[in-house]
Amino acid sequence: SPQAEKPEVELTDDDLAAWEREFGKIDVSSLLPKPPAFVDPPPQQPESSIEDLVVPSKIKDDSDLIRQLEEELRRCQEEDF
């Protein structure tokens, strides 16, 4: 015989724990829209400020970071010799 439709129930912590065991942890924050607090303010300074070297969030991708580190390394080596 066809099963009767179950009424919708609230998920309990046990349900979530079982789900996590089965499928891995759910990152709830990734499902939510980010609040405005997390949006970077527009930069107040010119692009090549020292902050750009220090603050990883301003570096667009790894290649930028690598290039900056290589330049930094070259500068240090030139000062040594």
C-alpha positions as CSV (number, residue, x, y, z in Angstrom):
1,S,0.0,0.0,0.0
2,P,1.3,3.5,-0.7
3,Q,2.8,5.2,2.3
4,A,0.9,8.1,3.8
5,E,2.7,11.4,3.2
6,K,4.5,12.4,6.4
7,P,3.7,15.9,7.7
8,E,6.6,18.3,7.5
9,V,8.6,18.2,10.7
10,E,11.3,20.4,12.1
11,L,14.8,19.1,11.7
12,T,16.3,18.1,15.1
13,D,19.9,18.2,16.1
14,D,19.9,14.4,15.8
15,D,18.7,14.7,12.2
16,L,21.4,17.2,11.4
17,A,24.0,14.9,13.1
18,A,22.8,11.9,11.0
19,W,23.0,14.0,7.9
20,E,26.5,15.2,8.7
21,R,27.6,11.6,9.3
22,E,26.1,10.7,5.9
23,F,27.0,13.6,3.7
24,G,29.5,15.8,5.6
25,K,29.0,19.0,7.6
26,I,26.7,21.6,6.1
27,D,28.3,25.1,6.0
28,V,25.1,27.0,6.8
29,S,26.9,30.4,6.3
30,S,27.5,29.5,2.7
31,L,23.8,29.2,2.2
32,L,23.0,32.6,3.6
33,P,23.5,35.9,1.8
34,K,26.5,37.7,3.3
35,P,25.5,40.7,5.4
36,P,26.9,44.1,4.2
37,A,29.5,44.1,7.0
38,F,31.5,41.6,5.0
39,V,31.7,43.7,1.9
40,D,35.1,45.3,1.4
41,P,34.8,49.1,1.5
42,P,36.2,50.8,-1.7
43,P,39.9,51.4,-1.3
44,Q,40.7,54.9,0.0
45,Q,44.4,54.8,-1.2
46,P,46.1,54.3,-4.5
47,E,46.5,50.7,-5.7
48,S,50.1,50.2,-4.8
49,S,49.9,51.1,-1.1
50,I,51.8,49.0,1.4
51,E,48.5,47.8,2.6
52,D,48.1,45.8,-0.6
53,L,51.1,43.8,0.3
54,V,50.0,43.2,3.8
55,V,46.2,42.6,3.5
56,P,45.6,39.3,1.7
57,S,41.9,40.1,1.0
58,K,43.1,42.9,-1.4
59,I,45.2,40.5,-3.5
60,K,43.2,39.5,-6.5
61,D,44.7,36.0,-6.8
62,D,47.7,33.8,-6.0
63,S,49.7,35.0,-9.0
64,D,49.6,38.6,-7.7
65,L,50.8,37.4,-4.3
66,I,53.6,35.3,-5.8
67,R,54.7,38.2,-8.0
68,Q,54.7,40.6,-5.0
69,L,56.7,38.1,-2.9
70,E,59.2,37.6,-5.7
71,E,59.7,41.4,-6.0
72,E,60.1,41.7,-2.2
73,L,62.7,38.9,-2.3
74,R,64.6,40.5,-5.1
75,R,64.7,43.8,-3.2
76,C,66.0,42.1,-0.1
77,Q,68.7,40.3,-2.1
78,E,69.8,43.5,-3.8
79,E,70.2,45.2,-0.5
80,D,72.3,42.4,0.9
81,F,74.9,42.4,-1.9
